[in-house]
Amino acid sequence: MLNLSHSSTPLRILALSGALALAACGGGGGDDSGGQGTLKVSMTDAPACGYDNVFVTVNKVRVHRSANAEPGAGGWVDIDVVPARKIDLLSLTNGVLTTLGQTVLPAGDYQQVRLVLDANRGGGAGALANSVVPTGGTEQSLDTPSAVQSGIKINRPFTVASGTLTDLVLDFDACKSVVTRGNGTYGLKPVVTAIPTVVSGAVTGVVASSPGARVHAERNGVVVKATVADANGHFTLSPIEQSSTAGAVDVVVVPGAANARATGIVRGVPVVAGGSTAISNSASPMTLPASTYRRVSGTVTPASAEATLRALQLVNGGTFEIAATAAATDTGAYSLYLTEPALPVAAPVIGNYQAALPIPLQPDGAAGGKYSVQATSNSGAVVSQQVDVNTADVIQNLSF
C-alpha cells in the first residue's frame, strides 16, 4: 500500500456541513505516464433537519484506481488526517470550505474514494468522535456502522493529471444521514455524493424574511445540492455539477415553519462551470407569501427496510422535493421533521429563470397542501402515498 500521508507536501482537506462532494480538476483522459499530480480533498454542506450540530471525526481519506477494490486490497493511497479532525458539518453552509489536507500522488484515473471516520470509544459527551446536538438539546452519541471504520465508499471516476491540482469535494448529506431510533439514540446512515469542481458552478440568491430557509438545487425532483439561508436570507448553492447531460437546475426554497412562508421555485436556472448565477439579490429578494405548516409522520414497515423518505410536490407540471428524512432503523417511525412541521399549506409560487431581476413568481393553487410521501428501502424498492395537509397534520404509514 502506498501511503502518502508523510509526503513533503502538506496534507490539506476541506470539510463542509451536511454533504461531501468530490471534484476533479485536470480534465479528460487518464495520465499513466509515471508523473505526479496533486490531490486536494474538501467537504461541503447540505443542511440537517432538527439539529444544532452534527459532528463527525475524519481519520483519513483513501483513493483507489478500482471501483470494486475492498478495504484490504492493495493499491490504496491513504491521506491521513493527523490529528483526526472533529468537524461540525452544520458550520459549513453556503459554499464554505474547511481545508483538511492535500498530497502528491501518481497521475492517472481513479474510481473510488473512502472517507474513514474515527469510532466512538466511550467517555463523556465532549469525548465523542461522532455526535449530534438536537435543536435545544445536549450532545448525544452518533453511532456509526462497522462500514464506517473501513471507510464510507464513494464511487466516482476522476483523473489526476501530471503536474496539475485535482479537487475532490465530498458532499455529506447530514439531513438524510442521521437516523433517530425509537429508543432515543442516533445512528449514522451515510449519504454521500461526489462532484467534480472542474465542471461545477454556483447559484446564489436572497430570500426575504426567511433566515434558515432550506434551499435545494434539483434536477427532475432529485436534490443535487442543498444549503440553508443565513441570518440575512442569503444563500449559495455550490458546487453544482455541470455536464452535457446535466445543465440547468430548479431551485426550491422552503422557508420553514418559523418563517411561516410558502415554497418558492425557480425553474431552469443555468449552471455555469467556474461561474455563478443569481436568482435574486438584496435589491430584488425572493419574496414569498405567508403560509402555515403541517407535519406528516408515521411508520414504515418492515423497519429492516431502513427507508429514506421524501415529501414530493407536483407544481405546474414538475415534481419537486420539499422535505426528506430517514425512518428509525429499529421501529420504522418517521416524522417530517423532528422539531417543527415541515410542509407548507399555502400554494407554492413558481417562475422561470430570467437574467433580469426580480423573477416573477406565480402561485399554483392546485398544488397547495398536497404532497406525495415516497419511501425508498435499502434495496431500492419504492412505495408512495398521496397526502393532503390542508386541514390537519397527517399520519401516513407505508409498507413494502
Secondary structure, DSSP 8 states (H G I E B T S, - for coil): -EE-TTSSS---B---SSB------S-SS---SS-EEEEEEEEE----SSEEEEEEEEEEEEEES-TT--TTSS--EEEEEEEEEEEEGGG--TT----BEEEEEE-EEEEEEEEEE-----S-GGG-SSEEEETTS--EEEE--HHHHH-EEEEEEEEE-TTSEEEEEEEE-HHHHEEE-TTS-EEE---EEEEEGGGEEEEEEEBTT-TT-EEEEEETTEEEEEEE--TTSEEEEEEEE--SS---EEEEEE--TTTTB--EEEEEE---TT-EEES--SSS-B---B--EE-EEEEEESGGG--EEEEEEEETTEEEEEEEEE--TTT-EEEE-SSS--EE-S--EEEE--SSSS---EE-GGGTTEEEEEEE-TTS-EEEEEEE-SSS-EE--EE-
